[in-house]
Amino acid sequence: MATPPAPSSGPSPGSSALTSARRLPFTARPFFENKARAFWILQAVGWSGYLLLRGVVSISNGLSLDGVIPVIVEAIVGYCITLLLSTMYGQYRQMNRLVGIFLTIATLAAATFLYAVLDAFTFSFIATATPGVTLTRLLGSVYVTFTVLFGWSALYFGINFYLIVEQQIDQMEHLENQASSAQLAMLRYQLNPHFLFNTLNSISTLVLLKQTERANAMLSRLSSFLRYTLANEPTAHVTVAQEVDQLKLYLEIEKMRFEDRMRPKFDIDPRAERARLPSLLLQPLVENAIKYAVTPQEEGAEICVEVRLAGERVQIAVSDTGPGLIEGRIGSSQSTGVGLANIRDRLAQAYGPDHRFETRSTPAGGFSVEIEIPYQLEDVNREAA
């Protein structure tokens, strides 16, 4: 007689809607989404099965159909007693653990004795010529009733324990998803203050030099770039085409500062333009190249952004013709607030182990970052605003 918690004991850990996306191949949790319905179904099925089993056994032992009447009464009484037990157990679960255990044992013992007395009296009243409760009949009934009620109680607490564990798993998954989203948002919002400072400083200089047209153009581009960073959800994925457009807007701002010293180059595979990747993933890489390749060299450097589609994988490379790997460059936090570690963390959050992130430097000079991610056409996280 499988029975869940009582419907009258208040909301239980398993009664809330289950929204977790990750599911095992087999799970009974949806059955318990409506706790009251699950209780009455299991109560009815359990006691009906008990009645059927006991009736078949009685008939097979040579009793007439009239002899099945005590079995029917026994099942009805057991059904009613377990309804009371479910309510009382539900109250005990809210008490101190030791007190609850003591009261549970005492209640089970009292219910067993009451059930045995009623069962013995019913049997003697219907099946014998001398109704009454004798010690022999009572002891015989105690064994049966204790087995039934103990099994019912074990199922009650077992199902409740199962629901508590499942609720805790759902809560853990929900908290993990929230933490992951919060970390992605934090990484996305770590814009480089040096970039804003340098851009605003350049605008101020142009204003002082009365080059208002150039100052206005730079201010307009800065406004468009910041609007782009705020228009998308921090955890959203955008298409490669959108990311490249944003990157070109950013480079137009930097171009006004470095002019011919910065020579950007784009090589984008048209087949990969619809692929999605985390928003503002490439901007810190280009900013790194500007800081370490363009700024320290009088002749500047070339910055190349390549995107290729190789089967079901998108390959991205950001390279420069600067002096190459400089000690302290990897993991530096001066260029983007978090440097290349930011990119690593965002890729790990977005794709788990299903990505590749490598840095390369050649003795002749030049530094490149290579990224490989799955080819996705839909934002599995959330769509860009």
Secondary structure, DSSP 4 states (H G I P E B T S, - for coil): ----S-TTS---TT-S----S---SS--GGGGSSHHHHHHHHHHHHHHHHHHHHHHHHHHTT--GGGGHHHHHHHHHHHHHHHHHHHHHHHHTTS-HHHHHHHHHHHHHHHHHHHHHHHHHHHHHHHSSS----HHHHHHHHHHHHHHHHHHHHHHHHHHHHHHHHHHHHHHHHHHHHHHHHHHHHHHT---HHHHHHHHHHHHHHHHTT-HHHHHHHHHHHHHHHHHHHHS-TT-EEEHHHHHHHHHHHHHHHHHHHGGGEEEEEEE-GGGTT-EEETTSSHHHHHHHIIIIITT-TT-EEEEEEEEEETTEEEEEEEE-SS---TT-TT--TTTSSHHHHHHHHHHHHHTTS-EEEEEE-TTS-EEEEEEEE--SS-SS-B--
